[in-house]
Amino acid sequence: MLPNSLPGYDFTGPELLKQALTHRSASKHNNERLEFIGDGILNFIIADALYRQFESANEGDLSRLRARLVRGTTLANVAREMSLGPHLIMGSGEMKSGGERRSSILADTFEAIVGAIYLDGGFDACQTYVLNQFQERLETLPPAEELKDAKTRLQEYLQSRQHPLPEYELIAASGQDHNKQFTVSCEIDVLLISTQATASSRRKSEQAAAMMALQQILGEPE
């Protein structure tokens, strides 16, 4: 990587790119402010692209699709594709702990780069750059229905048939604070369905129990 260049974008000077690559462990003049503005711009650009691409999608579907694209794991993967890790500027402790490979740092750095491009070249240049990075992901998005969590899908299924909503109950919580396990039941009396699931949080247990109930209702393999 050149001092003032990224694949697909040339900065007018090296200062903003250097700041975007600088982790807070290395300097007070770091990328956190750029990350802040980049996050907002990235969300808007992706929201605009989805709005135009999915003309019949409702707000909930658009929100799920956007969340799929701007979540930390996706942004970190984009940063890896750009080979940003070796160019990060970090303090010695962060470098020794492998910070250049950490997903959260890579995702934050990509947001900072979006902010830096916006400040350097304006919105149109930033939008073009972001859409180029996300083009394949936009083209291969799964149906919005597949992005709904199990509890939402189960609730919508029951509501569409005017059935009462499922009831979730915490059956047991065991283990030490750092390694607790929660067992939750999902009861759908009208369909004579009762499931139980155990996971590391109550939320995950409820989702798993809801998925088991959906599998019974729809005849999906477990």
Short mmCIF file of the C-alpha atoms (twelve columns), coordinates in Angstrom:
data_MODEL
# 
_entry.id   MODEL 
# 
loop_
_atom_site.group_PDB 
_atom_site.id 
_atom_site.type_symbol 
_atom_site.label_atom_id 
_atom_site.label_alt_id 
_atom_site.label_comp_id 
_atom_site.label_asym_id 
_atom_site.label_seq_id 
_atom_site.Cartn_x 
_atom_site.Cartn_y 
_atom_site.Cartn_z 
_atom_site.pdbx_PDB_model_num 
ATOM 1   C CA . MET A 1   0.000   0.000   0.000  1 
ATOM 2   C CA . LEU A 2   1.286   3.436   -0.925 1 
ATOM 3   C CA . PRO A 3   1.407   6.104   1.838  1 
ATOM 4   C CA . ASN A 4   -1.552  8.005   0.400  1 
ATOM 5   C CA . SER A 5   -3.414  5.285   -1.496 1 
ATOM 6   C CA . LEU A 6   -5.838  2.398   -1.117 1 
ATOM 7   C CA . PRO A 7   -6.881  -0.032  -3.845 1 
ATOM 8   C CA . GLY A 8   -9.571  1.978   -5.607 1 
ATOM 9   C CA . TYR A 9   -8.933  5.339   -3.980 1 
ATOM 10  C CA . ASP A 10  -6.059  7.845   -3.900 1 
ATOM 11  C CA . PHE A 11  -5.977  10.327  -1.026 1 
ATOM 12  C CA . THR A 12  -4.959  13.901  -1.743 1 
ATOM 13  C CA . GLY A 13  -2.460  13.571  1.115  1 
ATOM 14  C CA . PRO A 14  -1.259  10.859  3.522  1 
ATOM 15  C CA . GLU A 15  -2.498  12.422  6.767  1 
ATOM 16  C CA . LEU A 16  -6.088  11.177  6.783  1 
ATOM 17  C CA . LEU A 17  -5.166  7.662   5.700  1 
ATOM 18  C CA . LYS A 18  -2.485  7.490   8.378  1 
ATOM 19  C CA . GLN A 19  -4.972  8.643   10.998 1 
ATOM 20  C CA . ALA A 20  -7.534  6.078   9.799  1 
ATOM 21  C CA . LEU A 21  -4.959  3.318   10.278 1 
ATOM 22  C CA . THR A 22  -3.856  4.497   13.734 1 
ATOM 23  C CA . HIS A 23  -5.269  2.584   16.715 1 
ATOM 24  C CA . ARG A 24  -5.821  4.404   19.985 1 
ATOM 25  C CA . SER A 25  -3.048  2.342   21.591 1 
ATOM 26  C CA . ALA A 26  -0.501  4.119   19.394 1 
ATOM 27  C CA . SER A 27  -1.460  7.773   19.629 1 
ATOM 28  C CA . LYS A 28  -3.967  10.326  20.860 1 
ATOM 29  C CA . HIS A 29  -4.315  11.305  17.194 1 
ATOM 30  C CA . ASN A 30  -6.070  8.045   16.346 1 
ATOM 31  C CA . ASN A 31  -8.932  6.815   14.214 1 
ATOM 32  C CA . GLU A 32  -11.797 6.953   16.728 1 
ATOM 33  C CA . ARG A 33  -13.304 10.201  15.428 1 
ATOM 34  C CA . LEU A 34  -13.022 8.987   11.842 1 
ATOM 35  C CA . GLU A 35  -14.653 5.723   12.901 1 
ATOM 36  C CA . PHE A 36  -17.577 7.684   14.354 1 
ATOM 37  C CA . ILE A 37  -18.340 9.576   11.151 1 
ATOM 38  C CA . GLY A 38  -17.538 6.573   8.960  1 
ATOM 39  C CA . ASP A 39  -20.058 4.429   10.812 1 
ATOM 40  C CA . GLY A 40  -22.881 6.875   10.094 1 
ATOM 41  C CA . ILE A 41  -21.943 7.327   6.447  1 
ATOM 42  C CA . LEU A 42  -21.532 3.585   5.870  1 
ATOM 43  C CA . ASN A 43  -24.959 2.872   7.341  1 
ATOM 44  C CA . PHE A 44  -26.542 5.515   5.122  1 
ATOM 45  C CA . ILE A 45  -24.841 4.332   1.923  1 
ATOM 46  C CA . ILE A 46  -25.834 0.717   2.527  1 
ATOM 47  C CA . ALA A 47  -29.378 1.724   3.530  1 
ATOM 48  C CA . ASP A 48  -29.730 3.765   0.332  1 
ATOM 49  C CA . ALA A 49  -28.430 0.888   -1.799 1 
ATOM 50  C CA . LEU A 50  -30.833 -1.591  -0.183 1 
ATOM 51  C CA . TYR A 51  -33.786 0.787   -0.520 1 
ATOM 52  C CA . ARG A 52  -33.176 1.025   -4.256 1 
ATOM 53  C CA . GLN A 53  -32.390 -2.665  -4.747 1 
ATOM 54  C CA . PHE A 54  -35.354 -4.111  -2.816 1 
ATOM 55  C CA . GLU A 55  -38.314 -1.991  -3.865 1 
ATOM 56  C CA . SER A 56  -40.951 -4.152  -2.154 1 
ATOM 57  C CA . ALA A 57  -39.079 -4.836  1.113  1 
ATOM 58  C CA . ASN A 58  -40.573 -3.422  4.293  1 
ATOM 59  C CA . GLU A 59  -38.674 -1.562  7.002  1 
ATOM 60  C CA . GLY A 60  -37.997 -4.677  9.055  1 
ATOM 61  C CA . ASP A 61  -36.596 -6.576  6.080  1 
ATOM 62  C CA . LEU A 62  -34.397 -3.640  5.062  1 
ATOM 63  C CA . SER A 63  -33.094 -3.322  8.622  1 
ATOM 64  C CA . ARG A 64  -32.181 -7.009  8.736  1 
ATOM 65  C CA . LEU A 65  -30.430 -6.825  5.384  1 
ATOM 66  C CA . ARG A 66  -28.466 -3.766  6.442  1 
ATOM 67  C CA . ALA A 67  -27.490 -5.387  9.723  1 
ATOM 68  C CA . ARG A 68  -26.148 -8.349  7.760  1 
ATOM 69  C CA . LEU A 69  -23.877 -6.069  5.726  1 
ATOM 70  C CA . VAL A 70  -22.635 -3.620  8.366  1 
ATOM 71  C CA . ARG A 71  -22.135 -6.064  11.245 1 
ATOM 72  C CA . GLY A 72  -18.649 -6.327  12.692 1 
ATOM 73  C CA . THR A 73  -17.786 -9.692  11.179 1 
ATOM 74  C CA . THR A 74  -18.617 -8.497  7.674  1 
ATOM 75  C CA . LEU A 75  -16.628 -5.269  8.040  1 
ATOM 76  C CA . ALA A 76  -13.672 -7.209  9.421  1 
ATOM 77  C CA . ASN A 77  -13.780 -9.524  6.406  1 
ATOM 78  C CA . VAL A 78  -13.818 -6.534  4.059  1 
ATOM 79  C CA . ALA A 79  -10.771 -5.167  5.901  1 
ATOM 80  C CA . ARG A 80  -9.011  -8.522  5.506  1 
ATOM 81  C CA . GLU A 81  -9.772  -8.550  1.788  1 
ATOM 82  C CA . MET A 82  -8.115  -5.131  1.635  1 
ATOM 83  C CA . SER A 83  -5.105  -6.516  3.570  1 
ATOM 84  C CA . LEU A 84  -5.377  -3.721  6.128  1 
ATOM 85  C CA . GLY A 85  -3.963  -5.702  9.059  1 
ATOM 86  C CA . PRO A 86  -0.243  -5.352  8.274  1 
ATOM 87  C CA . HIS A 87  -0.641  -1.591  7.807  1 
ATOM 88  C CA . LEU A 88  -2.299  -0.829  11.150 1 
ATOM 89  C CA . ILE A 89  -0.393  1.498   13.454 1 
ATOM 90  C CA . MET A 90  -0.671  0.197   17.031 1 
ATOM 91  C CA . GLY A 91  1.090   0.348   20.345 1 
ATOM 92  C CA . SER A 92  3.606   -2.372  21.141 1 
ATOM 93  C CA . GLY A 93  1.277   -4.182  23.540 1 
ATOM 94  C CA . GLU A 94  -1.530  -4.341  21.011 1 
ATOM 95  C CA . MET A 95  0.880   -5.525  18.336 1 
ATOM 96  C CA . LYS A 96  2.245   -8.301  20.544 1 
ATOM 97  C CA . SER A 97  -1.286  -9.521  21.317 1 
ATOM 98  C CA . GLY A 98  -2.109  -9.846  17.610 1 
ATOM 99  C CA . GLY A 99  -4.284  -6.764  17.320 1 
ATOM 100 C CA . GLU A 100 -3.825  -6.587  13.558 1 
ATOM 101 C CA . ARG A 101 -5.846  -9.827  13.295 1 
ATOM 102 C CA . ARG A 102 -8.598  -8.909  15.756 1 
ATOM 103 C CA . SER A 103 -11.977 -8.576  14.060 1 
ATOM 104 C CA . SER A 104 -13.179 -5.670  16.190 1 
ATOM 105 C CA . ILE A 105 -10.078 -3.603  15.380 1 
ATOM 106 C CA . LEU A 106 -10.281 -4.413  11.676 1 
ATOM 107 C CA . ALA A 107 -13.974 -3.501  11.540 1 
ATOM 108 C CA . ASP A 108 -13.360 -0.202  13.334 1 
ATOM 109 C CA . THR A 109 -10.485 0.575   10.975 1 
ATOM 110 C CA . PHE A 110 -12.637 0.038   7.916  1 
ATOM 111 C CA . GLU A 111 -15.242 2.445   9.304  1 
ATOM 112 C CA . ALA A 112 -12.462 4.956   9.935  1 
ATOM 113 C CA . ILE A 113 -11.302 4.609   6.335  1 
ATOM 114 C CA . VAL A 114 -14.838 5.294   5.114  1 
ATOM 115 C CA . GLY A 115 -14.837 8.455   7.223  1 
ATOM 116 C CA . ALA A 116 -11.421 9.459   5.915  1 
ATOM 117 C CA . ILE A 117 -12.454 9.018   2.280  1 
ATOM 118 C CA . TYR A 118 -15.580 11.104  2.921  1 
ATOM 119 C CA . LEU A 119 -13.542 13.947  4.423  1 
ATOM 120 C CA . ASP A 120 -10.891 13.711  1.721  1 
ATOM 121 C CA . GLY A 121 -12.966 13.284  -1.423 1 
ATOM 122 C CA . GLY A 122 -16.577 14.029  -0.526 1 
ATOM 123 C CA . PHE A 123 -19.714 11.939  -0.374 1 
ATOM 124 C CA . ASP A 124 -19.854 10.806  -4.012 1 
ATOM 125 C CA . ALA A 125 -16.310 9.435   -3.916 1 
ATOM 126 C CA . CYS A 126 -17.033 7.728   -0.604 1 
ATOM 127 C CA . GLN A 127 -20.254 6.186   -1.882 1 
ATOM 128 C CA . THR A 128 -18.519 4.869   -4.993 1 
ATOM 129 C CA . TYR A 129 -15.757 3.322   -2.905 1 
ATOM 130 C CA . VAL A 130 -18.135 1.662   -0.421 1 
ATOM 131 C CA . LEU A 131 -20.406 0.250   -3.127 1 
ATOM 132 C CA . ASN A 132 -17.388 -1.175  -4.948 1 
ATOM 133 C CA . GLN A 133 -16.340 -2.954  -1.746 1 
ATOM 134 C CA . PHE A 134 -19.846 -4.310  -1.135 1 
ATOM 135 C CA . GLN A 135 -20.985 -4.997  -4.697 1 
ATOM 136 C CA . GLU A 136 -20.680 -8.781  -4.538 1 
ATOM 137 C CA . ARG A 137 -22.243 -8.943  -1.090 1 
ATOM 138 C CA . LEU A 138 -25.190 -6.815  -2.230 1 
ATOM 139 C CA . GLU A 139 -25.711 -9.095  -5.225 1 
ATOM 140 C CA . THR A 140 -25.639 -12.305 -3.168 1 
ATOM 141 C CA . LEU A 141 -27.756 -11.332 -0.161 1 
ATOM 142 C CA . PRO A 142 -30.064 -14.129 1.033  1 
ATOM 143 C CA . PRO A 143 -33.827 -13.485 1.147  1 
ATOM 144 C CA . ALA A 144 -34.722 -11.221 4.065  1 
ATOM 145 C CA . GLU A 145 -36.937 -13.974 5.475  1 
ATOM 146 C CA . GLU A 146 -33.861 -16.122 6.091  1 
ATOM 147 C CA . LEU A 147 -32.295 -13.384 8.222  1 
ATOM 148 C CA . LYS A 148 -35.114 -13.329 10.752 1 
ATOM 149 C CA . ASP A 149 -34.251 -14.961 14.060 1 
ATOM 150 C CA . ALA A 150 -36.162 -18.040 15.140 1 
ATOM 151 C CA . LYS A 151 -38.308 -16.258 17.750 1 
ATOM 152 C CA . THR A 152 -39.449 -13.688 15.187 1 
ATOM 153 C CA . ARG A 153 -40.228 -16.357 12.586 1 
ATOM 154 C CA . LEU A 154 -42.173 -18.418 15.127 1 
ATOM 155 C CA . GLN A 155 -44.121 -15.386 16.345 1 
ATOM 156 C CA . GLU A 156 -45.036 -14.335 12.794 1 
ATOM 157 C CA . TYR A 157 -46.112 -17.875 11.916 1 
ATOM 158 C CA . LEU A 158 -48.442 -18.054 14.919 1 
ATOM 159 C CA . GLN A 159 -49.812 -14.535 14.459 1 
ATOM 160 C CA . SER A 160 -50.595 -15.198 10.796 1 
ATOM 161 C CA . ARG A 161 -52.836 -18.060 11.950 1 
ATOM 162 C CA . GLN A 162 -54.310 -16.127 14.877 1 
ATOM 163 C CA . HIS A 163 -52.740 -18.500 17.400 1 
ATOM 164 C CA . PRO A 164 -51.584 -17.341 20.844 1 
ATOM 165 C CA . LEU A 165 -47.908 -16.458 21.116 1 
ATOM 166 C CA . PRO A 166 -45.476 -19.020 22.556 1 
ATOM 167 C CA . GLU A 167 -44.609 -18.919 26.233 1 
ATOM 168 C CA . TYR A 168 -40.947 -19.093 27.263 1 
ATOM 169 C CA . GLU A 169 -39.983 -20.173 30.766 1 
ATOM 170 C CA . LEU A 170 -36.606 -20.443 32.440 1 
ATOM 171 C CA . ILE A 171 -36.380 -24.024 33.693 1 
ATOM 172 C CA . ALA A 172 -32.879 -24.015 35.191 1 
ATOM 173 C CA . ALA A 173 -29.697 -21.979 35.475 1 
ATOM 174 C CA . SER A 174 -26.501 -23.738 36.508 1 
ATOM 175 C CA . GLY A 175 -22.749 -23.293 36.578 1 
ATOM 176 C CA . GLN A 176 -20.339 -20.594 37.730 1 
ATOM 177 C CA . ASP A 177 -20.911 -16.965 36.794 1 
ATOM 178 C CA . HIS A 178 -18.297 -17.136 34.036 1 
ATOM 179 C CA . ASN A 179 -19.752 -20.337 32.588 1 
ATOM 180 C CA . LYS A 180 -23.494 -20.369 33.251 1 
ATOM 181 C CA . GLN A 181 -25.917 -22.547 31.338 1 
ATOM 182 C CA . PHE A 182 -29.588 -21.666 30.949 1 
ATOM 183 C CA . THR A 183 -32.362 -24.112 30.110 1 
ATOM 184 C CA . VAL A 184 -35.525 -22.584 28.669 1 
ATOM 185 C CA . SER A 185 -38.790 -24.139 27.526 1 
ATOM 186 C CA . CYS A 186 -40.989 -22.993 24.661 1 
ATOM 187 C CA . GLU A 187 -44.661 -23.936 24.999 1 
ATOM 188 C CA . ILE A 188 -47.267 -23.641 22.232 1 
ATOM 189 C CA . ASP A 189 -50.369 -25.138 23.812 1 
ATOM 190 C CA . VAL A 190 -52.642 -24.772 20.797 1 
ATOM 191 C CA . LEU A 191 -50.290 -26.933 18.720 1 
ATOM 192 C CA . LEU A 192 -49.350 -29.291 21.569 1 
ATOM 193 C CA . ILE A 193 -45.681 -28.391 21.125 1 
ATOM 194 C CA . SER A 194 -43.180 -28.196 23.967 1 
ATOM 195 C CA . THR A 195 -39.434 -27.811 23.462 1 
ATOM 196 C CA . GLN A 196 -36.412 -27.203 25.688 1 
ATOM 197 C CA . ALA A 197 -32.954 -25.884 24.913 1 
ATOM 198 C CA . THR A 198 -29.816 -25.107 26.891 1 
ATOM 199 C CA . ALA A 199 -27.249 -22.428 26.023 1 
ATOM 200 C CA . SER A 200 -24.849 -19.922 27.561 1 
ATOM 201 C CA . SER A 201 -27.487 -17.178 27.836 1 
ATOM 202 C CA . ARG A 202 -31.229 -17.021 28.280 1 
ATOM 203 C CA . ARG A 203 -31.596 -15.259 24.918 1 
ATOM 204 C CA . LYS A 204 -29.692 -17.996 23.083 1 
ATOM 205 C CA . SER A 205 -31.711 -20.665 24.859 1 
ATOM 206 C CA . GLU A 206 -34.985 -19.044 23.834 1 
ATOM 207 C CA . GLN A 207 -33.804 -18.793 20.240 1 
ATOM 208 C CA . ALA A 208 -32.771 -22.447 20.206 1 
ATOM 209 C CA . ALA A 209 -36.065 -23.584 21.734 1 
ATOM 210 C CA . ALA A 210 -37.981 -21.487 19.197 1 
ATOM 211 C CA . MET A 211 -35.989 -23.055 16.356 1 
ATOM 212 C CA . MET A 212 -36.812 -26.532 17.631 1 
ATOM 213 C CA . ALA A 213 -40.508 -25.588 17.707 1 
ATOM 214 C CA . LEU A 214 -40.308 -24.242 14.148 1 
ATOM 215 C CA . GLN A 215 -38.663 -27.444 12.986 1 
ATOM 216 C CA . GLN A 216 -41.536 -29.441 14.462 1 
ATOM 217 C CA . ILE A 217 -44.168 -27.175 12.896 1 
ATOM 218 C CA . LEU A 218 -42.619 -27.017 9.447  1 
ATOM 219 C CA . GLY A 219 -41.241 -30.526 9.393  1 
ATOM 220 C CA . GLU A 220 -37.650 -29.320 8.966  1 
ATOM 221 C CA . PRO A 221 -34.802 -31.702 9.889  1 
ATOM 222 C CA . GLU A 222 -33.208 -30.987 13.258 1 
# 
